[in-house]
Amino acid sequence: MSFFTKKEQIVILLLVIVILCVMGYSFLTSEDITILSKDAKGNVEIGLKTTSENYESDTDKKKDDDVIEDMEDQIINVHICGQVHKPGVVKLPKSSILQDGIELAGGHIEGSADLERINLAKRLTDEAWIYIPEIGEELEDSQIYVFPDNSDENGGFSDNGKININKASREILTKLPGIGEVIADRIIDYRTKDQFSNIDEIKNVKGIGIKKYESIKDLITIE
């Protein structure tokens, strides 16, 4: 004997169907959906299906990789040692100066570091090595600042054929009109202490006056 009338049974059946539909919809629209499938042998496989909101296309991933690569291109690694609290390699943004590097190396050791011997405003380059001397320690500038050999595969020539005065070797610099070995050495000494930020600065090198500068300005670059 049934406890429900036929009409009540139909209503209950409809309610059950509605509840199952709601549960099924919630399951299908969840962020991560476990799906079942069968392989070629008929074995059941369990996988994870991700909604379109969480799906990262190859294009999006490539864009992210490009952004990361661009960010890495803007970072330089510099080794700072000597009279600092945390000697070692520090990572800095391009165009950083020595003072920024010293701060990342834990700061200079008070009463011991000879800051009068170094140029805190010196621009740093990738793979540079900087030694912070102790007070009273006698060192040449070449023992304090060591920059990588930037004479590249083009021998110090830029892509447009101009001579890069921040990278060219003495031999390449002497190819400029009126520049002999003595002045070439002075150019190298100047950029070792502080690289050229524009070609006009080469006039600060002893032996290069306005007339000589005019004869070489169209032949040189810093890029």
PyMOL commands that set and color helices and strands:
alter all, ss='L'
color gray80, all
select helices_A, chain A and resi 6-28+58-73+98-104+115-117+141-144+170-173+181-193+199-204+210-219
alter helices_A, ss='H'
color red, helices_A
select strands_A, chain A and resi 32-38+44-50+75-82+88-93+129-132+145-146+163-164+220-221
alter strands_A, ss='S'
color yellow, strands_A
deselect
rebuild
show_as cartoon
